[in-house]
């Protein structure tokens, strides 16, 4: 009997070509972790000057307070794979919601910088873990035909959360209420609570139930919800296929750091490396400084919070609408060419003092990132590892991403002080030339390929599968 692979469209998509409504709702729910990620990251922008003033923070302590969430993010990304595999995808998603609630309430009621740093650090833990478990969970329940768009909703929600945070800060500030900074930070508890409650309605990933917990019956019950149009015998064969793949994987390789997994390991590290060496965090975090170099002055903050945010959101939507049509590799090509052109023109503008084109080039850069790396990274990392090692692989990619994000954010002010802006943007442009070469030579297309088939495509299928 020819059984559809566990991620293939049959059954998980309706006969009329539309997606199973249950899967869409579950994907939206788990992707809301990305909304909280984006909201929590940016909402601090409305309060940072006030807390520096009321607590009399030195520049060093102020920097520590502002960066405390980022340190938590790195730690969460490093260790987030453990609860994801140990306790399951669903409990970890719920746990993230409570971390965000604690962070929001703790930040709002902090009576000193120490409690504030602790609360922000805990929120950062939630961010780091969310980048592992949310894309991973969606990839494990989604049909291959829709997996890119569904998993990519995590990135869309990050960008959407950023814009809502800016809007929320502006609205609260306009009310003129006392201690408005506390309201700016505390308001995040509301969407965090809603998200946590919604997560209780999620089913556990059938791949975790069968492959990790060894509970075939529970996994089969979830598969019946995911694949309601399949016959009972096909659903059982489907579950058996997942179980066989997990058992074969256990026999062949029990360690993540192995020669056998060298291809997905290298792919995860390099896509995260190039993501940050594009300079994206430098542009997002230091846009006012960049625009001030061009003489825009007071317009800088507006361009950052509104113009860049809107461009990021719109083109993220474009990227997600194309990811399952054109494929991950094609979007990385498009993004690479866009990076090279926009960064190259930015460097040229600074070298030749044609500052008027810099804002246009920066918006083009944001668009290139949103369509390319922004739309692809979390999807791609969640697809390339075997079921047994998917959480560890997601951990590796996320940890690499956040380490380079922290390093770039730390060193960018020193870079633009030590070197002319044209040289700095030329460096980023050169790194994107290397990304283009890497995409052309080494990046596989994962569009429409089941998660089990991906092992074979990357040359890591267990030997027993050939028998």
C-alpha positions as CSV (number, residue, x, y, z in Angstrom):
1,X,0.0,0.0,0.0
2,X,1.3,3.5,-0.9
3,X,1.1,5.6,2.3
4,X,1.5,9.3,2.1
5,X,4.5,10.6,3.9
6,X,3.7,12.2,7.3
7,X,4.1,15.7,6.0
8,X,2.6,15.3,2.6
9,X,-0.6,17.3,1.6
10,X,-2.9,14.3,1.3
11,X,-5.3,14.2,4.3
12,X,-3.8,17.2,6.0
13,X,-5.2,19.4,3.3
14,X,-8.8,19.2,2.1
15,X,-9.9,17.6,-1.1
16,X,-10.7,21.1,-2.4
17,X,-7.1,22.2,-1.9
18,X,-7.8,24.2,1.2
19,X,-6.0,23.6,4.5
20,X,-7.4,21.7,7.4
21,X,-8.9,24.3,9.7
22,X,-7.7,22.6,12.8
23,X,-4.0,22.8,11.7
24,X,-4.3,26.4,10.7
25,X,-5.7,27.3,14.2
26,X,-3.0,25.3,16.0
27,X,-0.3,26.9,13.9
28,X,-1.7,30.4,14.5
29,X,-1.8,29.7,18.3
30,X,1.8,28.5,18.5
31,X,3.0,31.2,16.2
32,X,1.6,33.8,18.7
33,X,4.8,33.1,20.7
34,X,6.5,35.1,17.9
35,X,4.1,38.0,18.5
36,X,5.1,38.1,22.2
37,X,8.7,37.8,21.1
38,X,8.5,40.9,18.9
39,X,6.3,42.8,21.4
40,X,8.6,42.1,24.4
41,X,11.7,42.9,22.4
42,X,10.6,46.4,21.3
43,X,8.2,47.6,24.0
44,X,11.2,48.6,26.2
45,X,11.9,51.4,23.7
46,X,9.1,53.5,25.3
47,X,10.4,53.2,28.8
48,X,14.2,53.1,28.6
49,X,14.8,56.9,29.1
50,X,12.4,57.1,32.0
51,X,13.9,54.2,34.0
52,X,17.4,55.6,33.4
53,X,16.2,58.9,35.0
54,X,14.1,57.6,37.9
55,X,16.7,55.1,39.0
56,X,19.7,57.3,38.3
57,X,21.4,54.6,36.2
58,X,24.9,54.9,35.1
59,X,25.5,54.3,31.3
60,X,26.9,50.9,32.1
61,X,24.0,49.9,34.3
62,X,21.6,51.3,31.8
63,X,23.1,49.2,29.1
64,X,22.9,46.1,31.3
65,X,19.3,46.8,32.0
66,X,18.5,47.2,28.3
67,X,20.5,44.2,27.3
68,X,19.2,41.8,30.1
69,X,16.5,40.4,27.9
70,X,19.1,39.6,25.1
71,X,21.2,37.7,27.6
72,X,18.2,35.7,28.6
73,X,17.4,35.0,25.0
74,X,20.9,33.5,24.4
75,X,20.5,31.2,27.4
76,X,17.0,30.3,26.4
77,X,18.1,29.4,22.9
78,X,21.0,27.3,24.3
79,X,18.9,25.2,26.7
80,X,15.4,25.5,25.2
81,X,15.8,22.2,23.3
82,X,15.9,20.3,26.6
83,X,12.3,21.0,27.8
84,X,11.1,20.7,24.2
85,X,12.3,17.1,24.0
86,X,12.0,16.1,27.7
87,X,8.5,17.4,28.5
88,X,7.0,17.8,25.0
89,X,6.2,20.6,22.6
90,X,2.9,21.6,24.1
91,X,4.0,22.0,27.8
92,X,7.0,24.0,26.6
93,X,4.7,26.4,24.6
94,X,2.5,26.8,27.6
95,X,5.6,27.5,29.8
96,X,6.7,30.2,27.5
97,X,3.4,32.0,28.0
98,X,3.9,32.1,31.8
99,X,7.5,33.3,31.4
100,X,6.1,36.2,29.3
101,X,3.4,37.0,31.9
102,X,6.0,37.0,34.7
103,X,8.3,39.2,32.7
104,X,5.5,41.8,31.9
105,X,4.2,41.9,35.5
106,X,7.7,41.9,37.0
107,X,8.9,44.7,34.8
108,X,5.8,46.9,35.4
109,X,6.0,46.6,39.2
110,X,9.8,46.7,39.6
111,X,10.8,49.0,42.4
112,X,14.5,48.9,41.4
113,X,16.8,48.1,38.6
114,X,17.7,44.6,40.0
115,X,14.1,43.3,39.8
116,X,13.7,45.0,36.5
117,X,16.8,43.2,35.1
118,X,15.6,39.9,36.5
119,X,12.1,40.3,35.0
120,X,13.5,41.2,31.6
121,X,16.0,38.3,31.7
122,X,13.1,35.9,32.3
123,X,11.3,37.4,29.3
124,X,14.4,36.8,27.3
125,X,14.4,33.2,28.3
126,X,10.9,32.9,26.9
127,X,12.1,34.5,23.6
128,X,15.0,32.1,23.3
129,X,12.9,29.0,23.9
130,X,10.1,30.3,21.6
131,X,12.5,30.4,18.7
132,X,13.1,26.7,19.2
133,X,9.8,25.2,20.1
134,X,7.2,27.2,18.1
135,X,8.7,26.7,14.5
136,X,9.5,23.1,15.4
137,X,6.0,22.3,16.6
138,X,4.4,23.9,13.5
139,X,6.7,22.0,11.2
140,X,5.8,18.7,12.9
141,X,2.0,19.1,12.5
142,X,1.9,20.9,9.1
143,X,1.5,19.3,5.7
144,X,4.5,19.7,3.3
145,X,2.4,21.8,0.9
146,X,1.7,24.4,3.6
147,X,4.6,24.0,5.9
148,X,6.6,27.0,4.7
149,X,3.7,29.4,5.2
150,X,2.6,28.0,8.5
151,X,6.0,27.8,10.1
152,X,6.8,31.2,8.6
153,X,3.9,32.7,10.6
154,X,6.3,32.7,13.5
155,X,8.4,35.3,11.8
156,X,5.4,37.3,10.6
157,X,4.1,37.5,14.2
158,X,7.5,38.7,15.4
159,X,7.3,41.6,13.0
160,X,3.7,42.2,13.8
161,X,4.4,42.2,17.5
162,X,7.1,44.9,16.9
163,X,4.7,47.2,15.2
164,X,2.0,46.7,17.8
165,X,4.5,47.5,20.5
166,X,5.4,50.8,18.9
167,X,1.7,51.6,18.5
168,X,0.9,50.5,22.1
169,X,3.7,52.7,23.4
170,X,2.5,55.7,21.4
171,X,-1.2,55.2,22.5
172,X,-0.3,54.9,26.2
173,X,2.0,57.9,26.0
174,X,-0.7,60.0,24.4
175,X,-3.1,59.2,27.4
176,X,-0.8,61.2,29.7
177,X,-1.3,58.9,32.6
178,X,1.1,58.8,35.6
179,X,3.9,56.2,35.4
180,X,3.0,55.5,31.8
181,X,6.2,53.4,31.4
182,X,4.8,50.8,33.8
183,X,1.7,50.5,31.7
184,X,3.8,50.2,28.5
185,X,5.6,47.2,30.0
186,X,2.7,45.6,31.9
187,X,0.3,45.6,29.0
188,X,2.2,42.7,27.5
189,X,0.7,40.5,30.3
190,X,-2.7,40.5,28.5
191,X,-1.7,38.9,25.2
192,X,0.7,36.6,27.1
193,X,-2.2,35.3,29.2
194,X,-4.4,34.9,26.2
195,X,-1.6,33.0,24.4
196,X,-1.0,30.7,27.4
197,X,-4.7,29.8,27.7
198,X,-5.0,29.1,24.0
199,X,-2.0,26.7,24.2
200,X,-3.9,24.5,26.6
201,X,-6.1,23.6,23.6
202,X,-3.2,22.4,21.4
203,X,-2.6,18.7,20.8
204,X,0.9,17.3,21.4
205,X,3.0,16.8,18.3
206,X,2.4,13.2,17.1
207,X,6.1,13.0,16.2
208,X,7.1,13.7,19.8
209,X,4.5,11.3,21.2
210,X,5.6,8.5,18.9
211,X,9.2,9.2,18.3
212,X,10.2,10.6,21.8
213,X,7.7,9.3,24.3
214,X,7.0,6.0,22.5
215,X,3.3,6.4,22.9
216,X,1.9,5.1,19.6
217,X,-1.7,5.1,20.7
218,X,-1.6,8.8,21.8
219,X,0.2,9.7,18.6
220,X,-2.3,7.9,16.5
221,X,-5.2,9.8,18.3
222,X,-3.6,13.1,17.3
223,X,-3.0,11.8,13.7
224,X,-6.7,11.1,13.5
225,X,-7.3,14.8,14.2
226,X,-4.7,15.9,11.7
227,X,-5.6,13.4,9.0
228,X,-9.4,13.0,9.3
229,X,-9.9,12.1,5.7
230,X,-7.6,9.1,5.9
231,X,-8.9,5.6,6.5
232,X,-8.2,4.0,9.8
233,X,-5.7,1.6,8.2
234,X,-3.8,4.4,6.5
235,X,-3.7,6.4,9.8
236,X,-2.2,3.3,11.5
237,X,0.3,2.9,8.7
238,X,1.2,6.6,9.0
239,X,1.9,6.2,12.7
240,X,3.9,3.1,12.1
241,X,6.0,5.0,9.5
242,X,6.9,7.7,12.0
243,X,7.7,5.0,14.6
244,X,9.9,3.1,12.2
245,X,11.8,6.2,11.3
246,X,12.3,7.1,14.9
247,X,13.5,3.6,15.8
248,X,15.9,3.4,12.9
249,X,17.3,6.8,13.8
250,X,17.8,5.6,17.4
251,X,19.8,2.5,16.2
252,X,22.0,4.4,13.8
253,X,22.9,7.6,15.7
254,X,22.3,8.5,19.3
255,X,24.6,11.6,19.3
256,X,23.8,14.9,17.8
257,X,27.5,15.9,17.2
258,X,28.3,13.3,14.6
259,X,29.8,13.1,11.2
260,X,26.5,11.7,9.9
261,X,24.7,15.0,10.8
262,X,27.4,17.3,9.4
263,X,25.3,18.6,6.6
264,X,22.3,19.9,8.6
265,X,24.6,21.1,11.4
266,X,26.6,23.2,8.9
267,X,23.4,24.4,7.2
268,X,21.9,25.5,10.5
269,X,25.0,27.3,11.7
270,X,25.6,29.1,8.3
271,X,22.1,30.3,7.7
272,X,22.1,31.9,11.2
273,X,25.6,33.3,10.7
274,X,24.7,34.9,7.4
275,X,21.4,36.1,8.8
276,X,23.2,38.4,11.2
277,X,26.2,39.2,9.1
278,X,23.9,41.0,6.7
279,X,23.8,43.7,9.3
280,X,20.1,43.4,10.0
281,X,20.3,44.0,13.7
282,X,22.6,46.9,13.2
283,X,20.0,48.5,11.0
284,X,17.0,47.7,13.2
285,X,18.6,48.8,16.5
286,X,20.7,51.7,15.2
287,X,18.6,53.2,12.5
288,X,18.5,56.6,14.1
289,X,22.3,56.7,14.3
290,X,22.6,55.6,10.6
291,X,20.0,58.2,9.5
292,X,21.7,60.9,11.6
293,X,24.9,60.3,9.6
294,X,22.9,61.4,6.5
295,X,21.7,64.6,8.2
296,X,18.1,63.5,8.6
297,X,18.3,64.3,12.4
298,X,14.8,64.5,14.0
299,X,13.3,62.3,11.3
300,X,15.4,59.3,12.3
301,X,13.1,57.9,15.1
302,X,10.0,58.2,12.9
303,X,11.8,56.4,10.0
304,X,12.8,53.6,12.4
305,X,9.7,53.0,14.3
306,X,7.2,53.5,11.5
307,X,8.9,53.3,8.1
308,X,11.2,50.3,8.8
309,X,8.5,48.5,10.8
310,X,5.9,48.8,8.1
311,X,8.3,47.8,5.4
312,X,9.4,44.8,7.4
313,X,5.8,43.7,8.0
314,X,4.6,44.1,4.4
315,X,7.6,42.3,2.8
316,X,7.5,39.5,5.5
317,X,3.9,38.9,4.3
318,X,5.2,38.8,0.7
319,X,7.9,36.4,1.6
320,X,5.5,34.0,3.4
321,X,3.1,34.1,0.4
322,X,5.9,33.0,-1.9
323,X,7.8,30.5,0.3
324,X,5.7,27.4,-0.6
325,X,5.4,28.5,-4.3
326,X,8.9,29.5,-5.1
327,X,10.7,27.6,-2.4
328,X,13.2,28.4,0.3
329,X,16.3,28.4,-1.9
330,X,14.7,30.8,-4.4
331,X,13.8,33.3,-1.7
332,X,17.3,33.1,-0.4
333,X,18.6,33.9,-3.9
334,X,16.2,36.9,-4.2
335,X,17.2,38.1,-0.7
336,X,20.9,37.8,-1.5
337,X,20.7,39.8,-4.7
338,X,18.6,42.4,-2.8
339,X,21.1,42.6,0.0
340,X,24.0,43.0,-2.3
341,X,22.3,45.8,-4.3
342,X,21.0,47.7,-1.3
343,X,24.1,47.4,0.9
344,X,26.3,48.2,-2.1
345,X,24.4,51.3,-2.9
346,X,24.4,52.4,0.8
347,X,28.1,52.0,0.9
348,X,28.5,54.0,-2.4
349,X,26.2,56.7,-1.0
350,X,28.4,57.2,2.1
351,X,31.6,57.1,0.1
352,X,30.3,59.7,-2.4
353,X,28.2,61.7,0.0
354,X,25.0,61.0,-1.9
355,X,23.1,60.8,1.4
356,X,19.7,61.3,-0.1
357,X,19.4,57.7,-1.4
358,X,20.3,56.1,2.0
359,X,16.7,55.9,3.3
360,X,15.6,54.3,0.1
361,X,18.5,51.8,0.2
362,X,17.8,51.0,3.9
363,X,14.1,50.3,3.1
364,X,15.2,48.1,0.1
365,X,17.5,46.3,2.5
366,X,14.7,45.6,5.0
367,X,12.5,44.4,2.1
368,X,15.3,42.0,0.9
369,X,15.7,40.6,4.4
370,X,12.0,40.1,5.0
371,X,11.5,38.3,1.7
372,X,14.7,36.2,2.0
373,X,16.3,35.4,5.3
374,X,13.5,36.7,7.5
375,X,10.9,34.4,5.9
376,X,13.2,31.4,5.5
377,X,15.5,31.0,8.5
378,X,13.1,29.5,11.1
379,X,11.3,27.4,8.5
380,X,14.5,26.0,7.1
381,X,16.2,25.1,10.4
382,X,13.0,23.3,11.5
383,X,13.0,21.1,8.4
384,X,16.6,19.9,7.9
385,X,17.1,17.7,11.0
386,X,15.8,14.2,11.7
387,X,12.9,13.8,14.1
388,X,15.2,12.6,16.9
389,X,17.5,15.6,16.7
390,X,15.1,18.3,15.5
391,X,15.0,20.1,18.9
392,X,18.8,20.0,19.2
393,X,19.1,21.3,15.7
394,X,16.7,24.1,16.3
395,X,18.7,24.9,19.5
396,X,21.9,25.1,17.5
397,X,20.5,27.4,14.8
398,X,18.8,29.7,17.3
399,X,21.8,29.8,19.6
400,X,24.1,30.7,16.7
401,X,21.6,33.4,15.6
402,X,21.4,35.0,19.0
403,X,25.1,34.9,19.7
404,X,25.9,36.7,16.5
405,X,23.0,39.1,17.1
406,X,24.5,40.0,20.5
407,X,28.0,40.4,19.1
408,X,26.8,42.6,16.2
409,X,24.7,44.8,18.5
410,X,27.7,45.2,20.8
411,X,30.3,45.9,18.2
412,X,28.4,48.0,15.6
413,X,28.8,51.3,17.5
414,X,32.5,50.7,17.7
415,X,32.6,49.7,14.0
416,X,31.1,53.0,12.8
417,X,33.4,54.9,15.2
418,X,36.6,53.1,14.0
419,X,35.7,52.9,10.3
420,X,33.9,55.1,7.8
421,X,30.2,54.0,7.3
422,X,31.0,53.2,3.7
423,X,33.5,50.6,4.8
424,X,31.1,49.0,7.3
425,X,28.4,48.6,4.8
426,X,30.9,47.3,2.2
427,X,31.8,44.6,4.8
428,X,28.1,43.6,5.1
429,X,27.8,43.6,1.3
430,X,30.8,41.4,1.0
431,X,29.3,38.9,3.5
432,X,26.1,38.7,1.4
433,X,28.2,37.9,-1.7
434,X,29.5,34.9,0.3
435,X,25.9,34.1,1.2
436,X,25.0,34.1,-2.4
437,X,27.8,31.7,-3.2
438,X,26.8,29.4,-0.3
439,X,23.2,29.3,-1.4
440,X,24.2,28.4,-4.9
441,X,26.6,25.7,-4.0
442,X,25.3,24.1,-0.8
443,X,21.7,25.0,0.1
444,X,19.1,22.3,-0.7
445,X,15.5,23.0,-1.6
446,X,13.1,21.8,1.1
447,X,9.8,22.9,-0.5
448,X,7.2,20.1,-0.5
449,X,9.5,17.5,1.0
450,X,8.3,15.5,4.0
451,X,10.4,15.7,7.1
452,X,11.2,12.0,6.9
453,X,12.2,12.3,3.2
454,X,14.4,15.2,4.1
455,X,16.8,12.8,5.8
456,X,17.4,11.0,2.6
457,X,17.7,14.2,0.6
458,X,20.5,15.4,2.9
459,X,22.2,12.0,2.9
460,X,21.4,11.1,6.5
461,X,18.8,8.5,6.0
462,X,19.4,5.5,8.3
463,X,21.0,2.6,6.5
464,X,18.2,0.3,7.7
465,X,15.8,2.3,5.6
466,X,17.3,0.9,2.5
467,X,16.8,-2.7,3.5
